[in-house]
């Protein structure tokens, strides 16, 4: 991994820390099971983000790996997207719910999001 990419990943992680998690560097390091000194190096681009840490940021904290690695897409992870979709769909019922779900499915398909709205929404109702 080149130095420029490591620096950009560090900046994006710091953005997540400050603007999404609103926690200290020490708390973020602890959250991803990293020593504070190594986390500081990660934020400064002096070390690489391991695949294990990337998976943890994605799976456990719900952040987009596309955003972390490439700065592309939404900073929101799939977990936050699911919560938003569910909160919107709760405002509908009957035929209107069916129409809303079809619209959501089409949008998710267009952005190539691997999320089944029916499974999550019906589990919560």
N, C-alpha and C positions, 0 to 999 in steps of 0.2 A: 504494500500500500504506500503510495507516495505521500510526502510530507504535507502537501497542500490539501489532499483529501482528509488526512488525519486532523488537520487544523479545522477544516470545515465541519467534520463530524463532531469535534469537540465543541464548536460554537453552537451547533444544533442541540447537543445534549445540554449545554448550559441554558439555552433558550427554553428547553423543556423544563429544566430544573426551576428556573426563575418564573416562567409565565404559566406553566401548566400545573406543576406540582407545588410551587411556591414553598420550597424547602431549602435548607442550607446545603452546601456542598457535602458536609459531613453526613447529613441525613440521606442524601441521594446515594453517596458511596455505600452507606450501610444497607440501603434498600436493594442495591444490586450486588451485595456481598463482595465489596471491593475495599481494599485498604485505602484510607483517605489520601495518602501520598500518591498511590497509583491512579486514583480517580483524578487528582489534580493534574497529573501528567497526561491523562486521557483528554481532559478539557483543554489543555494547552497544545495538544497535537504531538506530544512527545512519545506517545505509545499508541498502539492500535487497539481498536475495539474488537474484542474476541467475539467469535460467533455465538458462544454461550451467553455472553452479556447482551448481544443483539436479540437473541431469542427471548431472553428474560424481559428485556424492555418491551418487546412485542407481545409475548404471551401473558406475562404476569402484570405488566403495567399498562398494556393496551396501546402502545404508541406505534405508529406506522414505520416499518423498517425502510420503506421507500423515502420517507422524510428524513430519517436518521442518516441513511447512507448517501442519498443523492439530493436532498432538499426538495424533492418533488412530492406533489400531492399535498394532502392535508396533514397537519401535525396530529390531528385526531387519530386515535387508533380505532380498531373495529369495535372495541367495547363501548366507546363513547358514541360511535355511530349507531350501534344497536340501541343504546339507551335513548338517543334522540328519536329514532324511528318509532320505538315503542311508545314514547310519550306522545308523539303526534298521532299514532294510530288509535290510542285510547280515546281520542275525541270523536271517533267514528263508530257507527254500528250498522248492522244489516248490510243492505246493498251498497251504501256509501263506504263501509269498511272494505268490502270486496273491491270496489273501484280504487280506493286509496292503496290497498295492498298491491294491486296490479301495477299502479303507477310506480310505487316504490320498487317493485321487482324489476320493472323495465329500466329504471334509473340505475339500480345496482348492476344490472346486466351490462348497461352501456359503459359503466366505469370498471367493469370486470371485477366486481367485488364478490368474493366467494362467501356469501352470507344468505341463508335461507330465512326470509322474513316469516314465513308460515310457522316454522319450527319454534323460533324464539317467541313469537307473538302469542301463539296458542298455548305455549307452556306457561305464560305469565297471566293468562286469563282464566 
